Amino acid sequence: MSISSAKWRKASRSGQGNNCVEVAVDVPGRAWVRDSKLGDASPVLVASGAGFAAFLGAVKSGRYDR
């Protein structure tokens, strides 16, 4: 699968803005994350599915709140 053919989804809390992240939702066992305002030109962060799930859990728990 190529990055440009992936199905990308914006973060649900981003609203209609374009300053957010997108996650590829059709990459088995991996999470591809990119900057939405750059689209296909954005560098892509690749994480394991388990690693990304752990990161999301930490974010939701407030671990990274300032």
mmCIF file of the N, C-alpha and C atoms, coordinates in Angstrom:
data_MODEL
# 
_entry.id   MODEL 
# 
loop_
_atom_site.group_PDB 
_atom_site.id 
_atom_site.type_symbol 
_atom_site.label_atom_id 
_atom_site.label_alt_id 
_atom_site.label_comp_id 
_atom_site.label_asym_id 
_atom_site.label_entity_id 
_atom_site.label_seq_id 
_atom_site.pdbx_PDB_ins_code 
_atom_site.Cartn_x 
_atom_site.Cartn_y 
_atom_site.Cartn_z 
_atom_site.occupancy 
_atom_site.B_iso_or_equiv 
_atom_site.pdbx_formal_charge 
_atom_site.auth_seq_id 
_atom_site.auth_comp_id 
_atom_site.auth_asym_id 
_atom_site.auth_atom_id 
_atom_site.pdbx_PDB_model_num 
ATOM 1   N N  . MET A 1 1  ? 0.838   -1.168 0.000  1.00 0.00 ? 1  MET A N  1 
ATOM 2   C CA . MET A 1 1  ? 0.000   0.000  0.000  1.00 0.00 ? 1  MET A CA 1 
ATOM 3   C C  . MET A 1 1  ? 0.889   1.238  0.000  1.00 0.00 ? 1  MET A C  1 
ATOM 4   N N  . SER A 1 2  ? 0.478   2.245  -0.755 1.00 0.00 ? 2  SER A N  1 
ATOM 5   C CA . SER A 1 2  ? 1.231   3.491  -0.788 1.00 0.00 ? 2  SER A CA 1 
ATOM 6   C C  . SER A 1 2  ? 0.570   4.535  0.112  1.00 0.00 ? 2  SER A C  1 
ATOM 7   N N  . ILE A 1 3  ? 1.352   5.498  0.512  1.00 0.00 ? 3  ILE A N  1 
ATOM 8   C CA . ILE A 1 3  ? 0.848   6.559  1.379  1.00 0.00 ? 3  ILE A CA 1 
ATOM 9   C C  . ILE A 1 3  ? -0.267  7.335  0.686  1.00 0.00 ? 3  ILE A C  1 
ATOM 10  N N  . SER A 1 4  ? -0.125  7.605  -0.591 1.00 0.00 ? 4  SER A N  1 
ATOM 11  C CA . SER A 1 4  ? -1.135  8.400  -1.296 1.00 0.00 ? 4  SER A CA 1 
ATOM 12  C C  . SER A 1 4  ? -2.441  7.640  -1.515 1.00 0.00 ? 4  SER A C  1 
ATOM 13  N N  . SER A 1 5  ? -2.403  6.303  -1.480 1.00 0.00 ? 5  SER A N  1 
ATOM 14  C CA . SER A 1 5  ? -3.643  5.545  -1.672 1.00 0.00 ? 5  SER A CA 1 
ATOM 15  C C  . SER A 1 5  ? -4.323  5.158  -0.362 1.00 0.00 ? 5  SER A C  1 
ATOM 16  N N  . ALA A 1 6  ? -3.701  5.498  0.761  1.00 0.00 ? 6  ALA A N  1 
ATOM 17  C CA . ALA A 1 6  ? -4.291  5.173  2.067  1.00 0.00 ? 6  ALA A CA 1 
ATOM 18  C C  . ALA A 1 6  ? -5.546  6.011  2.294  1.00 0.00 ? 6  ALA A C  1 
ATOM 19  N N  . LYS A 1 7  ? -6.440  5.490  3.131  1.00 0.00 ? 7  LYS A N  1 
ATOM 20  C CA . LYS A 1 7  ? -7.638  6.235  3.522  1.00 0.00 ? 7  LYS A CA 1 
ATOM 21  C C  . LYS A 1 7  ? -7.303  6.996  4.800  1.00 0.00 ? 7  LYS A C  1 
ATOM 22  N N  . TRP A 1 8  ? -7.270  8.325  4.714  1.00 0.00 ? 8  TRP A N  1 
ATOM 23  C CA . TRP A 1 8  ? -6.864  9.176  5.825  1.00 0.00 ? 8  TRP A CA 1 
ATOM 24  C C  . TRP A 1 8  ? -8.093  9.736  6.532  1.00 0.00 ? 8  TRP A C  1 
ATOM 25  N N  . ARG A 1 9  ? -8.005  9.834  7.860  1.00 0.00 ? 9  ARG A N  1 
ATOM 26  C CA . ARG A 1 9  ? -9.090  10.378 8.678  1.00 0.00 ? 9  ARG A CA 1 
ATOM 27  C C  . ARG A 1 9  ? -8.503  11.448 9.587  1.00 0.00 ? 9  ARG A C  1 
ATOM 28  N N  . LYS A 1 10 ? -9.191  12.611 9.623  1.00 0.00 ? 10 LYS A N  1 
ATOM 29  C CA . LYS A 1 10 ? -8.749  13.687 10.511 1.00 0.00 ? 10 LYS A CA 1 
ATOM 30  C C  . LYS A 1 10 ? -9.117  13.366 11.943 1.00 0.00 ? 10 LYS A C  1 
ATOM 31  N N  . ALA A 1 11 ? -8.371  13.939 12.864 1.00 0.00 ? 11 ALA A N  1 
ATOM 32  C CA . ALA A 1 11 ? -8.679  13.803 14.282 1.00 0.00 ? 11 ALA A CA 1 
ATOM 33  C C  . ALA A 1 11 ? -10.091 14.326 14.533 1.00 0.00 ? 11 ALA A C  1 
ATOM 34  N N  . SER A 1 12 ? -10.857 13.601 15.328 1.00 0.00 ? 12 SER A N  1 
ATOM 35  C CA . SER A 1 12 ? -12.261 13.957 15.546 1.00 0.00 ? 12 SER A CA 1 
ATOM 36  C C  . SER A 1 12 ? -12.433 15.300 16.244 1.00 0.00 ? 12 SER A C  1 
ATOM 37  N N  . ARG A 1 13 ? -11.456 15.746 16.982 1.00 0.00 ? 13 ARG A N  1 
ATOM 38  C CA . ARG A 1 13 ? -11.568 17.019 17.701 1.00 0.00 ? 13 ARG A CA 1 
ATOM 39  C C  . ARG A 1 13 ? -11.031 18.205 16.922 1.00 0.00 ? 13 ARG A C  1 
ATOM 40  N N  . SER A 1 14 ? -10.675 17.994 15.681 1.00 0.00 ? 14 SER A N  1 
ATOM 41  C CA . SER A 1 14 ? -10.094 19.082 14.900 1.00 0.00 ? 14 SER A CA 1 
ATOM 42  C C  . SER A 1 14 ? -11.145 20.008 14.311 1.00 0.00 ? 14 SER A C  1 
ATOM 43  N N  . GLY A 1 15 ? -12.400 19.597 14.299 1.00 0.00 ? 15 GLY A N  1 
ATOM 44  C CA . GLY A 1 15 ? -13.445 20.427 13.711 1.00 0.00 ? 15 GLY A CA 1 
ATOM 45  C C  . GLY A 1 15 ? -13.240 20.573 12.219 1.00 0.00 ? 15 GLY A C  1 
ATOM 46  N N  . GLN A 1 16 ? -13.543 21.742 11.712 1.00 0.00 ? 16 GLN A N  1 
ATOM 47  C CA . GLN A 1 16 ? -13.394 21.988 10.276 1.00 0.00 ? 16 GLN A CA 1 
ATOM 48  C C  . GLN A 1 16 ? -12.037 22.599 9.928  1.00 0.00 ? 16 GLN A C  1 
ATOM 49  N N  . GLY A 1 17 ? -11.215 22.820 10.930 1.00 0.00 ? 17 GLY A N  1 
ATOM 50  C CA . GLY A 1 17 ? -9.903  23.410 10.697 1.00 0.00 ? 17 GLY A CA 1 
ATOM 51  C C  . GLY A 1 17 ? -8.979  22.485 9.943  1.00 0.00 ? 17 GLY A C  1 
ATOM 52  N N  . ASN A 1 18 ? -7.858  23.015 9.544  1.00 0.00 ? 18 ASN A N  1 
ATOM 53  C CA . ASN A 1 18 ? -6.889  22.218 8.793  1.00 0.00 ? 18 ASN A CA 1 
ATOM 54  C C  . ASN A 1 18 ? -5.573  22.084 9.545  1.00 0.00 ? 18 ASN A C  1 
ATOM 55  N N  . ASN A 1 19 ? -5.553  22.491 10.808 1.00 0.00 ? 19 ASN A N  1 
ATOM 56  C CA . ASN A 1 19 ? -4.343  22.389 11.617 1.00 0.00 ? 19 ASN A CA 1 
ATOM 57  C C  . ASN A 1 19 ? -4.461  21.203 12.558 1.00 0.00 ? 19 ASN A C  1 
ATOM 58  N N  . CYS A 1 20 ? -4.395  20.033 12.002 1.00 0.00 ? 20 CYS A N  1 
ATOM 59  C CA . CYS A 1 20 ? -4.576  18.836 12.817 1.00 0.00 ? 20 CYS A CA 1 
ATOM 60  C C  . CYS A 1 20 ? -3.782  17.682 12.216 1.00 0.00 ? 20 CYS A C  1 
ATOM 61  N N  . VAL A 1 21 ? -3.958  16.537 12.782 1.00 0.00 ? 21 VAL A N  1 
ATOM 62  C CA . VAL A 1 21 ? -3.299  15.347 12.264 1.00 0.00 ? 21 VAL A CA 1 
ATOM 63  C C  . VAL A 1 21 ? -4.332  14.462 11.575 1.00 0.00 ? 21 VAL A C  1 
ATOM 64  N N  . GLU A 1 22 ? -3.824  13.642 10.685 1.00 0.00 ? 22 GLU A N  1 
ATOM 65  C CA . GLU A 1 22 ? -4.636  12.622 10.033 1.00 0.00 ? 22 GLU A CA 1 
ATOM 66  C C  . GLU A 1 22 ? -3.994  11.276 10.308 1.00 0.00 ? 22 GLU A C  1 
ATOM 67  N N  . VAL A 1 23 ? -4.819  10.249 10.395 1.00 0.00 ? 23 VAL A N  1 
ATOM 68  C CA . VAL A 1 23 ? -4.344  8.892  10.610 1.00 0.00 ? 23 VAL A CA 1 
ATOM 69  C C  . VAL A 1 23 ? -4.866  8.026  9.478  1.00 0.00 ? 23 VAL A C  1 
ATOM 70  N N  . ALA A 1 24 ? -3.994  7.205  8.899  1.00 0.00 ? 24 ALA A N  1 
ATOM 71  C CA . ALA A 1 24 ? -4.430  6.245  7.886  1.00 0.00 ? 24 ALA A CA 1 
ATOM 72  C C  . ALA A 1 24 ? -5.149  5.123  8.615  1.00 0.00 ? 24 ALA A C  1 
ATOM 73  N N  . VAL A 1 25 ? -6.370  4.829  8.195  1.00 0.00 ? 25 VAL A N  1 
ATOM 74  C CA . VAL A 1 25 ? -7.198  3.868  8.918  1.00 0.00 ? 25 VAL A CA 1 
ATOM 75  C C  . VAL A 1 25 ? -7.233  2.485  8.280  1.00 0.00 ? 25 VAL A C  1 
ATOM 76  N N  . ASP A 1 26 ? -6.503  2.297  7.205  1.00 0.00 ? 26 ASP A N  1 
ATOM 77  C CA . ASP A 1 26 ? -6.576  1.012  6.495  1.00 0.00 ? 26 ASP A CA 1 
ATOM 78  C C  . ASP A 1 26 ? -5.211  0.332  6.350  1.00 0.00 ? 26 ASP A C  1 
ATOM 79  N N  . VAL A 1 27 ? -4.335  0.556  7.316  1.00 0.00 ? 27 VAL A N  1 
ATOM 80  C CA . VAL A 1 27 ? -3.004  -0.048 7.281  1.00 0.00 ? 27 VAL A CA 1 
ATOM 81  C C  . VAL A 1 27 ? -2.939  -1.072 8.419  1.00 0.00 ? 27 VAL A C  1 
ATOM 82  N N  . PRO A 1 28 ? -3.073  -2.349 8.118  1.00 0.00 ? 28 PRO A N  1 
ATOM 83  C CA . PRO A 1 28 ? -3.107  -3.369 9.169  1.00 0.00 ? 28 PRO A CA 1 
ATOM 84  C C  . PRO A 1 28 ? -1.839  -3.393 10.030 1.00 0.00 ? 28 PRO A C  1 
ATOM 85  N N  . GLY A 1 29 ? -2.025  -3.361 11.355 1.00 0.00 ? 29 GLY A N  1 
ATOM 86  C CA . GLY A 1 29 ? -0.921  -3.488 12.288 1.00 0.00 ? 29 GLY A CA 1 
ATOM 87  C C  . GLY A 1 29 ? -0.034  -2.275 12.430 1.00 0.00 ? 29 GLY A C  1 
ATOM 88  N N  . ARG A 1 30 ? -0.363  -1.203 11.754 1.00 0.00 ? 30 ARG A N  1 
ATOM 89  C CA . ARG A 1 30 ? 0.451   0.013  11.793 1.00 0.00 ? 30 ARG A CA 1 
ATOM 90  C C  . ARG A 1 30 ? -0.454  1.229  11.925 1.00 0.00 ? 30 ARG A C  1 
ATOM 91  N N  . ALA A 1 31 ? 0.123   2.319  12.353 1.00 0.00 ? 31 ALA A N  1 
ATOM 92  C CA . ALA A 1 31 ? -0.566  3.609  12.354 1.00 0.00 ? 31 ALA A CA 1 
ATOM 93  C C  . ALA A 1 31 ? 0.309   4.577  11.579 1.00 0.00 ? 31 ALA A C  1 
ATOM 94  N N  . TRP A 1 32 ? -0.244  5.157  10.537 1.00 0.00 ? 32 TRP A N  1 
ATOM 95  C CA . TRP A 1 32 ? 0.450   6.183  9.776  1.00 0.00 ? 32 TRP A CA 1 
ATOM 96  C C  . TRP A 1 32 ? -0.182  7.504  10.169 1.00 0.00 ? 32 TRP A C  1 
ATOM 97  N N  . VAL A 1 33 ? 0.632   8.474  10.536 1.00 0.00 ? 33 VAL A N  1 
ATOM 98  C CA . VAL A 1 33 ? 0.133   9.774  10.990 1.00 0.00 ? 33 VAL A CA 1 
ATOM 99  C C  . VAL A 1 33 ? 0.824   10.861 10.177 1.00 0.00 ? 33 VAL A C  1 
ATOM 100 N N  . ARG A 1 34 ? 0.032   11.873 9.754  1.00 0.00 ? 34 ARG A N  1 
ATOM 101 C CA . ARG A 1 34 ? 0.614   12.979 8.991  1.00 0.00 ? 34 ARG A CA 1 
ATOM 102 C C  . ARG A 1 34 ? -0.066  14.291 9.356  1.00 0.00 ? 34 ARG A C  1 
ATOM 103 N N  . ASP A 1 35 ? 0.525   15.382 8.918  1.00 0.00 ? 35 ASP A N  1 
ATOM 104 C CA . ASP A 1 35 ? 0.003   16.729 9.121  1.00 0.00 ? 35 ASP A CA 1 
ATOM 105 C C  . ASP A 1 35 ? -1.046  17.003 8.046  1.00 0.00 ? 35 ASP A C  1 
ATOM 106 N N  . SER A 1 36 ? -2.265  17.320 8.450  1.00 0.00 ? 36 SER A N  1 
ATOM 107 C CA . SER A 1 36 ? -3.345  17.475 7.480  1.00 0.00 ? 36 SER A CA 1 
ATOM 108 C C  . SER A 1 36 ? -3.135  18.652 6.531  1.00 0.00 ? 36 SER A C  1 
ATOM 109 N N  . LYS A 1 37 ? -2.514  19.715 7.005  1.00 0.00 ? 37 LYS A N  1 
ATOM 110 C CA . LYS A 1 37 ? -2.381  20.879 6.121  1.00 0.00 ? 37 LYS A CA 1 
ATOM 111 C C  . LYS A 1 37 ? -1.385  20.644 4.994  1.00 0.00 ? 37 LYS A C  1 
ATOM 112 N N  . LEU A 1 38 ? -0.529  19.636 5.122  1.00 0.00 ? 38 LEU A N  1 
ATOM 113 C CA . LEU A 1 38 ? 0.431   19.319 4.073  1.00 0.00 ? 38 LEU A CA 1 
ATOM 114 C C  . LEU A 1 38 ? -0.040  18.194 3.160  1.00 0.00 ? 38 LEU A C  1 
ATOM 115 N N  . GLY A 1 39 ? -1.036  17.434 3.600  1.00 0.00 ? 39 GLY A N  1 
ATOM 116 C CA . GLY A 1 39 ? -1.586  16.353 2.789  1.00 0.00 ? 39 GLY A CA 1 
ATOM 117 C C  . GLY A 1 39 ? -0.531  15.369 2.327  1.00 0.00 ? 39 GLY A C  1 
ATOM 118 N N  . ASP A 1 40 ? -0.545  15.032 1.042  1.00 0.00 ? 40 ASP A N  1 
ATOM 119 C CA . ASP A 1 40 ? 0.387   14.046 0.508  1.00 0.00 ? 40 ASP A CA 1 
ATOM 120 C C  . ASP A 1 40 ? 1.845   14.487 0.593  1.00 0.00 ? 40 ASP A C  1 
ATOM 121 N N  . ALA A 1 41 ? 2.098   15.779 0.780  1.00 0.00 ? 41 ALA A N  1 
ATOM 122 C CA . ALA A 1 41 ? 3.464   16.284 0.893  1.00 0.00 ? 41 ALA A CA 1 
ATOM 123 C C  . ALA A 1 41 ? 4.020   16.143 2.314  1.00 0.00 ? 41 ALA A C  1 
ATOM 124 N N  . SER A 1 42 ? 3.174   15.767 3.261  1.00 0.00 ? 42 SER A N  1 
ATOM 125 C CA . SER A 1 42 ? 3.595   15.657 4.652  1.00 0.00 ? 42 SER A CA 1 
ATOM 126 C C  . SER A 1 42 ? 4.470   14.440 4.884  1.00 0.00 ? 42 SER A C  1 
ATOM 127 N N  . PRO A 1 43 ? 5.496   14.589 5.726  1.00 0.00 ? 43 PRO A N  1 
ATOM 128 C CA . PRO A 1 43 ? 6.195   13.393 6.192  1.00 0.00 ? 43 PRO A CA 1 
ATOM 129 C C  . PRO A 1 43 ? 5.211   12.528 6.974  1.00 0.00 ? 43 PRO A C  1 
ATOM 130 N N  . VAL A 1 44 ? 5.422   11.244 6.999  1.00 0.00 ? 44 VAL A N  1 
ATOM 131 C CA . VAL A 1 44 ? 4.509   10.324 7.680  1.00 0.00 ? 44 VAL A CA 1 
ATOM 132 C C  . VAL A 1 44 ? 5.244   9.636  8.821  1.00 0.00 ? 44 VAL A C  1 
ATOM 133 N N  . LEU A 1 45 ? 4.643   9.721  9.998  1.00 0.00 ? 45 LEU A N  1 
ATOM 134 C CA . LEU A 1 45 ? 5.147   9.017  11.170 1.00 0.00 ? 45 LEU A CA 1 
ATOM 135 C C  . LEU A 1 45 ? 4.520   7.631  11.163 1.00 0.00 ? 45 LEU A C  1 
ATOM 136 N N  . VAL A 1 46 ? 5.335   6.602  11.281 1.00 0.00 ? 46 VAL A N  1 
ATOM 137 C CA . VAL A 1 46 ? 4.833   5.228  11.281 1.00 0.00 ? 46 VAL A CA 1 
ATOM 138 C C  . VAL A 1 46 ? 5.068   4.622  12.656 1.00 0.00 ? 46 VAL A C  1 
ATOM 139 N N  . ALA A 1 47 ? 4.003   4.067  13.237 1.00 0.00 ? 47 ALA A N  1 
ATOM 140 C CA . ALA A 1 47 ? 4.094   3.421  14.551 1.00 0.00 ? 47 ALA A CA 1 
ATOM 141 C C  . ALA A 1 47 ? 3.411   2.064  14.477 1.00 0.00 ? 47 ALA A C  1 
ATOM 142 N N  . SER A 1 48 ? 3.781   1.189  15.388 1.00 0.00 ? 48 SER A N  1 
ATOM 143 C CA . SER A 1 48 ? 3.059   -0.085 15.465 1.00 0.00 ? 48 SER A CA 1 
ATOM 144 C C  . SER A 1 48 ? 1.650   0.205  15.973 1.00 0.00 ? 48 SER A C  1 
ATOM 145 N N  . GLY A 1 49 ? 0.729   -0.661 15.671 1.00 0.00 ? 49 GLY A N  1 
ATOM 146 C CA . GLY A 1 49 ? -0.638  -0.491 16.161 1.00 0.00 ? 49 GLY A CA 1 
ATOM 147 C C  . GLY A 1 49 ? -0.685  -0.441 17.678 1.00 0.00 ? 49 GLY A C  1 
ATOM 148 N N  . ALA A 1 50 ? 0.073   -1.322 18.327 1.00 0.00 ? 50 ALA A N  1 
ATOM 149 C CA . ALA A 1 50 ? 0.100   -1.363 19.793 1.00 0.00 ? 50 ALA A CA 1 
ATOM 150 C C  . ALA A 1 50 ? 0.732   -0.098 20.367 1.00 0.00 ? 50 ALA A C  1 
ATOM 151 N N  . GLY A 1 51 ? 1.791   0.371  19.752 1.00 0.00 ? 51 GLY A N  1 
ATOM 152 C CA . GLY A 1 51 ? 2.444   1.591  20.217 1.00 0.00 ? 51 GLY A CA 1 
ATOM 153 C C  . GLY A 1 51 ? 1.549   2.800  20.089 1.00 0.00 ? 51 GLY A C  1 
ATOM 154 N N  . PHE A 1 52 ? 0.828   2.881  18.980 1.00 0.00 ? 52 PHE A N  1 
ATOM 155 C CA . PHE A 1 52 ? -0.078  4.014  18.773 1.00 0.00 ? 52 PHE A CA 1 
ATOM 156 C C  . PHE A 1 52 ? -1.253  3.949  19.747 1.00 0.00 ? 52 PHE A C  1 
ATOM 157 N N  . ALA A 1 53 ? -1.761  2.758  19.998 1.00 0.00 ? 53 ALA A N  1 
ATOM 158 C CA . ALA A 1 53 ? -2.850  2.599  20.970 1.00 0.00 ? 53 ALA A CA 1 
ATOM 159 C C  . ALA A 1 53 ? -2.397  3.039  22.357 1.00 0.00 ? 53 ALA A C  1 
ATOM 160 N N  . ALA A 1 54 ? -1.167  2.700  22.729 1.00 0.00 ? 54 ALA A N  1 
ATOM 161 C CA . ALA A 1 54 ? -0.630  3.120  24.027 1.00 0.00 ? 54 ALA A CA 1 
ATOM 162 C C  . ALA A 1 54 ? -0.488  4.637  24.085 1.00 0.00 ? 54 ALA A C  1 
ATOM 163 N N  . PHE A 1 55 ? -0.025  5.241  22.996 1.00 0.00 ? 55 PHE A N  1 
ATOM 164 C CA . PHE A 1 55 ? 0.090   6.695  22.933 1.00 0.00 ? 55 PHE A CA 1 
ATOM 165 C C  . PHE A 1 55 ? -1.280  7.355  23.091 1.00 0.00 ? 55 PHE A C  1 
ATOM 166 N N  . LEU A 1 56 ? -2.281  6.880  22.371 1.00 0.00 ? 56 LEU A N  1 
ATOM 167 C CA . LEU A 1 56 ? -3.623  7.445  22.485 1.00 0.00 ? 56 LEU A CA 1 
ATOM 168 C C  . LEU A 1 56 ? -4.171  7.303  23.901 1.00 0.00 ? 56 LEU A C  1 
ATOM 169 N N  . GLY A 1 57 ? -3.926  6.172  24.528 1.00 0.00 ? 57 GLY A N  1 
ATOM 170 C CA . GLY A 1 57 ? -4.368  5.979  25.911 1.00 0.00 ? 57 GLY A CA 1 
ATOM 171 C C  . GLY A 1 57 ? -3.732  6.989  26.848 1.00 0.00 ? 57 GLY A C  1 
ATOM 172 N N  . ALA A 1 58 ? -2.442  7.256  26.648 1.00 0.00 ? 58 ALA A N  1 
ATOM 173 C CA . ALA A 1 58 ? -1.747  8.234  27.487 1.00 0.00 ? 58 ALA A CA 1 
ATOM 174 C C  . ALA A 1 58 ? -2.289  9.643  27.262 1.00 0.00 ? 58 ALA A C  1 
ATOM 175 N N  . VAL A 1 59 ? -2.574  9.977  26.010 1.00 0.00 ? 59 VAL A N  1 
ATOM 176 C CA . VAL A 1 59 ? -3.144  11.294 25.708 1.00 0.00 ? 59 VAL A CA 1 
ATOM 177 C C  . VAL A 1 59 ? -4.507  11.441 26.369 1.00 0.00 ? 59 VAL A C  1 
ATOM 178 N N  . LYS A 1 60 ? -5.352  10.431 26.216 1.00 0.00 ? 60 LYS A N  1 
ATOM 179 C CA . LYS A 1 60 ? -6.696  10.491 26.795 1.00 0.00 ? 60 LYS A CA 1 
ATOM 180 C C  . LYS A 1 60 ? -6.672  10.552 28.319 1.00 0.00 ? 60 LYS A C  1 
ATOM 181 N N  . SER A 1 61 ? -5.662  9.987  28.942 1.00 0.00 ? 61 SER A N  1 
ATOM 182 C CA . SER A 1 61 ? -5.566  10.003 30.393 1.00 0.00 ? 61 SER A CA 1 
ATOM 183 C C  . SER A 1 61 ? -5.030  11.324 30.935 1.00 0.00 ? 61 SER A C  1 
ATOM 184 N N  . GLY A 1 62 ? -4.572  12.202 30.041 1.00 0.00 ? 62 GLY A N  1 
ATOM 185 C CA . GLY A 1 62 ? -4.052  13.493 30.448 1.00 0.00 ? 62 GLY A CA 1 
ATOM 186 C C  . GLY A 1 62 ? -2.567  13.508 30.734 1.00 0.00 ? 62 GLY A C  1 
ATOM 187 N N  . ARG A 1 63 ? -1.888  12.447 30.427 1.00 0.00 ? 63 ARG A N  1 
ATOM 188 C CA . ARG A 1 63 ? -0.461  12.342 30.730 1.00 0.00 ? 63 ARG A CA 1 
ATOM 189 C C  . ARG A 1 63 ? 0.364   13.469 30.102 1.00 0.00 ? 63 ARG A C  1 
ATOM 190 N N  . TYR A 1 64 ? -0.034  13.961 28.947 1.00 0.00 ? 64 TYR A N  1 
ATOM 191 C CA . TYR A 1 64 ? 0.723   14.991 28.261 1.00 0.00 ? 64 TYR A CA 1 
ATOM 192 C C  . TYR A 1 64 ? 0.129   16.390 28.414 1.00 0.00 ? 64 TYR A C  1 
ATOM 193 N N  . ASP A 1 65 ? -0.860  16.551 29.267 1.00 0.00 ? 65 ASP A N  1 
ATOM 194 C CA . ASP A 1 65 ? -1.439  17.871 29.512 1.00 0.00 ? 65 ASP A CA 1 
ATOM 195 C C  . ASP A 1 65 ? -0.397  18.767 30.172 1.00 0.00 ? 65 ASP A C  1 
ATOM 196 N N  . ARG A 1 66 ? -0.450  20.020 29.842 1.00 0.00 ? 66 ARG A N  1 
ATOM 197 C CA . ARG A 1 66 ? 0.482   20.968 30.461 1.00 0.00 ? 66 ARG A CA 1 
ATOM 198 C C  . ARG A 1 66 ? -0.090  21.507 31.725 1.00 0.00 ? 66 ARG A C  1 
# 
